[in-house]
Amino acid sequence: MRIMRPISSILALLFPFVYAGLFQAAPRPAALTGIVSSDAQAPMEGVLVNAKRLSGTITVSVVSDENGRYNFPAARLTPGTYQLTVRAVGFVAANAPITVNVGVGTVKTDIRLNKTSDLAPQLSDVEWLMSIPGTYEQKQNLFINCAFCHTLAPVMNSRYDAAAWMKTLVRMRDWIPASFIDKPIRSPFPATALPGDEEFATYLSSINLSSAPTHPYELKMLPRPHGAETRVIVTEYDLPRPDAEPHDAVMDSQSMVWYSDYAEPIVGRLNPRTGEVREFRNPLVKGATTAAFCNWNWIARATPGLGGQAPDLTASQNSTRKPGSSSIGAPLSNRTNLVPLRKRILSSL
């Protein structure tokens, strides 16, 4: 099952489309600025500061520099009320929630952080793999069998012993990779235990919370961004469906972003200037059949006489899962399968 995470992939609600652009060398007017500091580290470099307009769908993130200063360029924040959040592993905002009113001039808001008393929920998968004991083979098995479909947090925070893990491993195989914990999609092929499950279950029970209220090893953190790594702006766009799973994406000549969905027969279009999203469902798919799109070969071309673009849908469409296959299904390479979908898109633009 899948727990999507806010990483730098393309698109999401819980899983945003991410656009990153480097700061220009010349200074630009700031709509919002301030200093990030803490008792432990003052000032703090490499802290991600995120601004999202209340009731908005776009989140803009910047990173504090060597002086602890963060800057949101005026071109990135329109006037309005914004909620600020931060990410600095090991720390939490001292005065959360933080709201600011951005107007015409520059608004100054300093952010104070405190050390967290609960580090585990903040760790990324890489930091979990750095922290847990085990051989290279054990960690590789964990990554391939678990992190390909969801984060490692549910594994590490579980309380399953080895016997419970044996049942869980089989149950997990009953869902296709496009599943969410809140949206399981059952495989048509019943799962069974596999050779090596017993050893893997024993290992999993040794690194989770089955035998103690805290993890029996030191939790390690990656260093925060430093120097040139902090000179970046990230823009995230919410999608209208909380369970959207944007997969392949391409930008057309009008700077519209087209994406396919990993679990649903849907193609979407994002306007990165406004955050507007429109989605189109494949009219050939009826009922509850799972027929997601995956492994697209996008060709985004201009469409004469239309105000927008429509992708030339040369793609593979996944419909059913084969035994032993790690993908959702078998490719349908016949391009004519996608003609009705393209017609639907063109008629609505």
C-alpha positions as CSV (number, residue, x, y, z in Angstrom):
1,M,0.0,0.0,0.0
2,R,1.1,3.5,-0.6
3,I,1.7,6.4,1.7
4,M,2.7,9.2,-0.6
5,R,5.1,11.7,0.9
6,P,5.9,15.3,0.3
7,I,9.1,14.8,-1.6
8,S,10.4,16.5,-4.7
9,S,8.5,14.5,-7.3
10,I,5.9,15.9,-9.6
11,L,2.5,17.0,-8.3
12,A,0.2,16.3,-5.3
13,L,-2.2,17.2,-2.5
14,L,-0.3,15.2,0.0
15,F,1.9,14.7,-3.0
16,P,2.5,18.0,-4.8
17,F,3.8,19.0,-8.2
18,V,7.2,20.5,-7.4
19,Y,8.9,23.2,-9.5
20,A,12.3,24.3,-8.4
21,G,14.1,27.4,-9.6
22,L,17.4,28.9,-8.5
23,F,17.6,32.4,-7.2
24,Q,19.0,34.9,-9.6
25,A,22.3,36.6,-8.7
26,A,20.8,40.0,-8.5
27,P,18.7,40.7,-5.3
28,R,15.0,40.9,-5.8
29,P,12.4,42.6,-3.6
30,A,11.1,40.3,-0.9
31,A,7.4,40.0,0.0
32,L,8.2,38.2,3.2
33,T,11.5,37.8,5.0
34,G,12.8,37.0,8.5
35,I,15.4,35.2,10.6
36,V,15.2,31.5,11.7
37,S,16.9,30.8,15.0
38,S,16.8,28.6,18.1
39,D,18.5,28.4,21.5
40,A,20.6,25.5,20.2
41,Q,21.6,27.1,16.8
42,A,21.3,30.9,16.2
43,P,21.0,31.6,13.4
44,M,19.9,28.5,11.6
45,E,20.9,27.7,8.0
46,G,19.1,25.2,5.8
47,V,15.6,25.5,7.3
48,L,12.7,25.0,4.8
49,V,10.1,27.7,5.3
50,N,6.8,27.1,3.5
51,A,4.1,29.6,2.8
52,K,0.6,28.6,1.8
53,R,-2.2,31.1,1.4
54,L,-5.2,30.3,3.6
55,S,-7.8,28.4,1.5
56,G,-5.2,28.3,-1.3
57,T,-3.8,25.4,-3.3
58,I,-0.2,26.6,-3.9
59,T,2.7,26.3,-1.4
60,V,5.9,28.1,-1.9
61,S,9.0,27.0,0.0
62,V,12.4,28.7,0.4
63,V,15.5,27.8,2.5
64,S,17.2,30.0,5.1
65,D,20.8,31.1,4.3
66,E,24.0,31.1,6.3
67,N,22.7,34.1,8.3
68,G,19.4,32.3,9.1
69,R,17.5,34.6,6.7
70,Y,14.7,33.4,4.5
71,N,13.3,35.5,1.6
72,F,10.1,35.0,-0.4
73,P,10.4,37.1,-3.6
74,A,7.5,39.5,-4.2
75,A,6.8,37.8,-7.5
76,R,6.1,34.5,-5.7
77,L,3.5,35.7,-3.0
78,T,0.4,37.7,-3.9
79,P,-1.1,39.8,-1.2
80,G,-3.1,37.8,1.3
81,T,-3.0,35.8,4.5
82,Y,-0.5,33.0,4.6
83,Q,0.2,30.2,7.0
84,L,3.9,29.4,7.5
85,T,5.3,26.0,8.4
86,V,8.9,24.9,8.7
87,R,11.0,21.7,8.2
88,A,14.2,21.3,10.1
89,V,14.7,17.7,11.3
90,G,15.2,17.8,15.1
91,F,13.2,21.0,15.6
92,V,9.7,22.3,15.7
93,A,8.3,25.9,15.5
94,A,8.0,27.4,18.9
95,N,5.0,29.5,18.1
96,A,3.0,27.4,15.6
97,P,0.7,28.0,13.8
98,I,2.2,31.0,12.2
99,T,0.1,33.3,10.1
100,V,1.2,36.5,8.3
101,N,-0.5,39.1,6.2
102,V,1.4,39.8,3.0
103,G,0.8,43.2,1.4
104,V,2.5,45.6,-1.0
105,G,5.7,46.1,1.0
106,T,8.1,43.7,2.7
107,V,6.7,41.9,5.8
108,K,9.3,40.8,8.4
109,T,8.5,37.7,10.5
110,D,11.2,36.0,12.5
111,I,10.7,32.3,13.3
112,R,11.9,30.7,16.5
113,L,12.4,26.9,16.7
114,N,12.7,24.5,19.7
115,K,14.3,21.1,19.8
116,T,11.7,18.4,19.3
117,S,11.1,15.8,21.9
118,D,9.9,13.2,19.3
119,L,12.4,12.9,16.5
120,A,11.1,9.7,14.8
121,P,8.1,11.2,13.0
122,Q,10.4,13.7,11.2
123,L,12.8,11.1,9.7
124,S,12.9,10.5,6.0
125,D,13.4,7.0,4.6
126,V,17.1,7.7,4.0
127,E,17.5,8.7,7.7
128,W,15.7,5.5,8.8
129,L,18.1,3.4,6.7
130,M,21.0,5.3,8.2
131,S,19.7,4.7,11.7
132,I,18.5,1.1,11.8
133,P,21.0,-1.8,12.4
134,G,21.3,-4.6,9.8
135,T,23.4,-5.8,6.9
136,Y,23.3,-4.3,3.4
137,E,21.1,-7.2,2.3
138,Q,18.6,-6.7,5.1
139,K,18.3,-3.0,4.4
140,Q,18.0,-3.6,0.7
141,N,15.2,-6.1,1.3
142,L,13.4,-3.6,3.5
143,F,13.8,-0.9,0.9
144,I,12.6,-3.0,-2.1
145,N,9.7,-4.7,-0.3
146,C,8.4,-1.8,1.7
147,A,9.7,1.6,0.5
148,F,8.8,1.0,-3.1
149,C,5.1,1.3,-2.1
150,H,5.1,3.5,1.0
151,T,7.3,5.3,3.5
152,L,9.2,3.3,6.1
153,A,7.5,5.1,9.0
154,P,4.6,2.6,9.4
155,V,7.1,-0.2,9.5
156,M,9.4,1.4,12.1
157,N,6.5,2.6,14.3
158,S,4.6,-0.7,14.2
159,R,4.4,-3.1,17.2
160,Y,4.2,-6.3,15.2
161,D,6.3,-9.2,16.5
162,A,7.7,-11.8,14.1
163,A,4.5,-13.9,14.0
164,A,2.4,-10.8,13.2
165,W,4.8,-9.8,10.5
166,M,4.5,-13.2,8.8
167,K,0.7,-12.5,8.4
168,T,1.3,-8.8,7.4
169,L,3.8,-9.7,4.6
170,V,1.2,-11.9,2.9
171,R,-1.5,-9.3,3.4
172,M,0.6,-6.6,1.9
173,R,1.1,-8.7,-1.2
174,D,-2.6,-8.9,-1.7
175,W,-2.6,-5.2,-2.7
176,I,-1.2,-3.8,-5.9
177,P,1.5,-1.1,-5.7
178,A,-0.9,1.7,-6.5
179,S,-2.8,1.2,-3.3
180,F,-3.0,3.6,-0.4
181,I,-3.6,2.6,3.2
182,D,-6.9,4.5,2.9
183,K,-7.5,3.2,-0.6
184,P,-6.4,-0.4,-1.0
185,I,-6.7,-2.0,-4.4
186,R,-6.8,-5.7,-4.2
187,S,-4.7,-7.8,-6.6
188,P,-6.7,-10.5,-8.5
189,F,-4.0,-13.0,-7.6
190,P,-4.0,-14.4,-4.0
191,A,-0.7,-13.9,-2.2
192,T,1.2,-16.5,-0.3
193,A,4.2,-16.7,2.0
194,L,7.6,-16.7,0.2
195,P,11.0,-18.2,1.0
196,G,12.9,-15.8,3.3
197,D,9.7,-14.4,5.0
198,E,10.6,-15.9,8.4
199,E,14.0,-14.3,8.4
200,F,12.6,-11.0,7.2
201,A,9.8,-11.0,9.8
202,T,12.4,-11.6,12.5
203,Y,14.5,-8.7,11.3
204,L,11.5,-6.3,11.1
205,S,10.4,-7.1,14.6
206,S,13.9,-6.3,15.8
207,I,13.9,-2.7,14.4
208,N,10.3,-1.6,15.2
209,L,8.6,-0.9,18.6
210,S,7.5,-4.5,19.3
211,S,9.8,-4.9,22.3
212,A,10.2,-1.4,23.6
213,P,8.4,2.0,23.7
214,T,11.3,3.6,21.9
215,H,13.6,2.5,19.1
216,P,16.6,0.5,20.4
217,Y,19.1,2.4,18.3
218,E,20.3,6.0,17.7
219,L,18.2,8.0,15.3
220,K,20.4,9.8,12.8
221,M,19.7,12.9,10.7
222,L,21.0,14.1,7.4
223,P,22.7,17.5,7.4
224,R,20.5,20.4,6.4
225,P,21.1,22.3,3.1
226,H,24.2,24.5,3.1
227,G,25.6,27.2,0.9
228,A,24.5,27.1,-2.7
229,E,22.0,24.3,-1.7
230,T,19.9,26.9,0.1
231,R,19.4,29.1,-3.0
232,V,16.3,27.4,-4.3
233,I,12.5,28.0,-4.5
234,V,10.1,25.1,-4.5
235,T,6.4,25.5,-5.6
236,E,3.9,22.8,-4.8
237,Y,0.4,22.5,-6.3
238,D,-2.5,20.7,-4.6
239,L,-4.5,18.3,-6.8
240,P,-8.3,18.2,-6.4
241,R,-8.4,14.5,-5.4
242,P,-6.7,13.6,-2.0
243,D,-5.9,10.2,-3.4
244,A,-4.4,11.3,-6.6
245,E,-1.2,9.5,-7.7
246,P,0.4,11.6,-10.4
247,H,3.0,9.6,-12.3
248,D,4.4,10.6,-15.6
249,A,4.3,14.4,-16.4
250,V,5.3,16.7,-19.2
251,M,5.1,20.4,-19.8
252,D,3.7,21.5,-23.2
253,S,4.7,24.6,-25.3
254,Q,2.2,26.7,-23.3
255,S,3.8,25.7,-20.0
256,M,0.8,23.6,-19.0
257,V,1.8,20.4,-17.1
258,W,0.1,17.2,-18.2
259,Y,0.2,14.1,-15.9
260,S,-1.2,10.6,-15.7
261,D,-2.5,8.8,-12.6
262,Y,-0.9,5.7,-11.3
263,A,-4.1,4.2,-9.9
264,E,-7.0,5.7,-11.9
265,P,-7.6,6.0,-15.7
266,I,-7.2,9.8,-15.5
267,V,-5.1,12.4,-17.3
268,G,-4.7,15.8,-15.7
269,R,-3.6,19.3,-16.7
270,L,-2.1,21.8,-14.3
271,N,-1.8,25.5,-15.0
272,P,1.3,26.4,-12.9
273,R,0.6,30.1,-13.2
274,T,-2.8,29.9,-11.4
275,G,-2.8,26.4,-9.8
276,E,-6.0,25.5,-11.8
277,V,-6.2,21.7,-12.4
278,R,-8.5,19.9,-14.8
279,E,-8.8,16.1,-14.9
280,F,-10.1,13.9,-17.7
281,R,-11.2,10.3,-17.2
282,N,-10.7,7.7,-19.9
283,P,-14.3,7.1,-21.3
284,L,-13.4,3.5,-22.3
285,V,-13.1,2.4,-18.7
286,K,-16.4,1.5,-17.1
287,G,-17.3,0.5,-13.6
288,A,-14.7,-0.2,-10.9
289,T,-12.1,-1.7,-13.3
290,T,-8.6,-0.6,-12.4
291,A,-7.0,0.7,-15.6
292,A,-4.5,3.2,-14.6
293,F,-2.0,4.9,-16.9
294,C,1.7,4.3,-16.5
295,N,4.9,4.5,-18.6
296,W,3.7,7.3,-20.9
297,N,5.5,8.5,-23.9
298,W,4.1,12.0,-24.0
299,I,4.2,14.2,-27.1
300,A,2.8,17.6,-26.1
301,R,1.8,19.5,-29.3
302,A,0.1,22.7,-30.1
303,T,-3.6,22.3,-31.1
304,P,-4.6,24.9,-33.7
305,G,-7.7,26.9,-32.8
306,L,-7.7,25.9,-29.1
307,G,-6.6,28.0,-26.2
308,G,-4.7,25.2,-24.6
309,Q,-2.7,22.1,-25.4
310,A,-3.6,18.5,-25.6
311,P,-1.0,15.7,-25.4
312,D,-0.5,13.2,-28.1
313,L,-1.3,10.2,-26.0
314,T,1.3,7.6,-27.2
315,A,1.4,5.5,-24.1
316,S,1.1,2.2,-22.3
317,Q,-2.1,1.7,-20.3
318,N,-2.1,-0.7,-17.4
319,S,-5.2,-2.7,-16.8
320,T,-4.6,-6.0,-15.0
321,R,-1.7,-7.3,-12.9
322,K,0.2,-10.5,-14.0
323,P,1.4,-13.0,-11.4
324,G,5.0,-12.1,-10.5
325,S,4.8,-8.7,-12.1
326,S,5.9,-5.6,-10.2
327,S,3.8,-3.3,-12.4
328,I,0.1,-2.8,-12.3
329,G,-0.5,-4.5,-15.5
330,A,0.1,-5.4,-19.1
331,P,0.8,-2.6,-21.6
332,L,-1.8,-1.8,-24.3
333,S,0.4,-0.3,-26.9
334,N,-2.3,0.3,-29.5
335,R,-2.6,4.0,-29.8
336,T,-6.2,3.9,-30.9
337,N,-7.2,2.9,-27.3
338,L,-6.5,6.4,-26.2
339,V,-8.2,8.3,-29.1
340,P,-11.6,8.7,-27.2
341,L,-9.7,10.2,-24.2
342,R,-7.9,12.7,-26.4
343,K,-11.1,13.6,-28.1
344,R,-12.7,14.2,-24.6
345,I,-9.8,16.5,-23.7
346,L,-9.9,18.5,-26.9
347,S,-13.6,19.0,-26.7
348,S,-13.4,20.5,-23.2
349,L,-10.4,22.8,-23.7
